[in-house]
Amino acid sequence: MTEWQISHAQEWAVRRLNDGSLALPLQISRGGQLLGASELRLTPTAAEHLHAALCYALDGQSPPTAAPDCRKQIRYPGRRSG
């Protein structure tokens, strides 16, 4: 069975739409062959929830060398790293 994959498009350029929502470009592939592209559209609230979930998931891990400079170690009150 060939695996489907949805990943970010080459550009990480998130753009703001006229209605205030955000669009993240994605690409769809199967078996290593690019089949198409689409967008993940998020309201500002949904984007904040995704941002927070990613921050929690990345907490305590060192950023890879290719990570943007904006990522610093995050400590949340009441949360133990481990």
Residue pairs with C-beta under 8 A, 6 or more apart in sequence:
2 30
2 31
3 30
3 31
4 28
4 29
4 30
5 28
5 29
5 30
6 26
6 27
6 28
7 26
7 27
7 29
8 24
8 25
8 26
8 27
9 25
9 26
9 27
9 37
10 27
11 25
12 24
13 25
14 22
14 23
14 24
15 22
15 23
16 22
16 23
17 23
17 41
20 43
20 44
21 41
21 42
21 43
21 44
22 41
22 42
22 43
22 44
22 47
23 39
23 40
23 41
23 42
24 39
24 40
24 42
25 37
25 38
25 39
26 37
26 38
26 39
26 40
27 34
27 36
27 37
27 38
28 34
28 35
28 36
28 37
28 38
29 35
42 50
55 74
56 76
56 79
58 71
58 74
59 73
59 74
59 75
59 76
59 79
59 81
60 73
60 81
60 82
63 71
75 81
